[in-house]
């Protein structure tokens, strides 16, 4: 049973990471030039903020409930992007001349929203899975120690 849960945990981690990368690629395709331009003048703060969900992978370490919840909060850091994108439909990019805005294709806007929504749903499902697994680990720690020894 725990071997199966171990595989499920690895699958959740892989899906989490792949959806995060898909989201990052879509955001850069949409507004990457502006993000990089702002990053140059703000010492990389937008890039740091975009990479915060990677700290959400710590959720799968199962150290304590506090660390699981904190990792979940880090994984929710792209939520402002979702609110801003829904507010700013149709998407616009800064034009090549720098003084005008160009509308982005409707399909790209849908893909960005879809990628972000899937990432948030995966984060929520991962939270519930990690909390359930942590409770099982608290009840029967020797079983999880044997699993960790055999996986190394």
Secondary structure, DSSP 8 states (H G I E B T S, - for coil): -HHHHHHHHHHHHHHHHHHHHHHHHHHHHHHHHHHHHHHHHTTTHHHHHHHGGGGGGGGGG---HHHHHHHHHHHTTTHHHHHHHHHT-S-EEE-TTSSSEEE--HHHHHHHHHHHHHHHHHHHHHHHHHHHHHHHHHH-HHHHHHHHHHH-
